[in-house]
Amino acid sequence: MKDFEPTFGTDRDSTRYRAIFLSDVHLGTRNAQVDALLEFLRCTDADIIYLVGDIVDFWKVKRGGHWPQSHNDVIQKLLRKVRKGSRIIFVPGNHDDALRQYAGSTFGGIEIAKTSEHQTATGKTYLVMHGDEFDLVIRNARWLAKLGDIGYDAAMWANTPLNWVRQSFGLQYWSLSAFLKYRVKQAVSFIGTFEAALAAEAERGGYDGIICGHIHHASDRQVGRVHYLNCGDWVESCTALVENDSGQLQIVRWTTSTRRELVPAGAVRQAARSTA
């Protein structure tokens, strides 16, 4: 894919996209990278924003959860974008599946849908869904999925002391949980099976591609004739999928260097001072 040419708003305070896709934020957990997400939301805008599931982690909230003011700020920021004219479609995932019963309803201007369809500026159509519907563990052994969720939390917890030691030696951040996820043979096999199942679903529906989340693994690749795109997550990778005015789709990893490329330095400082 070609590099993007960001379009700035009239006040040059944000990068404007035709569409933004976000998934797996997991508000309500300590692992949610909320500060990075808030900065991304302050520095970007879009005509339409898709929330592709697991935005709020009700599994954790039911066990007590973690909900500081910054998690409220994310919700308020999204509601503010609706008031400023952005259309927001929320496609719930397995961690916020309680909201699926409200499909077809609108809350605060945010539309709830079990699945959605996105048409790019080039006329290509993409099925938008979280993807847990094609996770056999989620479908057939929910208790096992929750047990795995606890194990994932343990690996995420281990990242903190491990990287404190690495930082003291001048080494970059390294994720134990991501390493285990993408190096264990069974996990790699699961990802491949998951991608193939989602691509097959899109092909059955006559779509050009599919946009999903769920497995916390950002991806942009061709599976047969189907363009498979996964938004990634805001727990480890801090990634989003964006579409520019030309209809190009690209995964953006929100890092300090990405921020400098997308938004003028003065605008970043202004955005950082914003509380909304």
Buried (B, 14 or more C-beta within 10 A) or exposed (E): EEEBEBBBEEEEBBBBBBBBBBBBBBBBBBBBBBEBBBBBBBBBBBBBBBBBBBBBBBBBBEEEBBBEEEBEBBBBBBBEBBEEEBBBBBBBBBBBBEBBEBBEEEEEEBBBBBBBBBEBEEEBBBBBBBBBBBBEBBEEEEEEBBEEBEEBBEBBBBBEEBBEEBEEEEEEEEBBBBEBBEEEEEBEEBBEEBBBBBBBBBBEEEBBBBBBBBBBBBBBEEBEEBBBBBBBBBBBBBBBBBBBBEBBBBBBEBEEEBBEEBBBEEBBEBBEEEEE
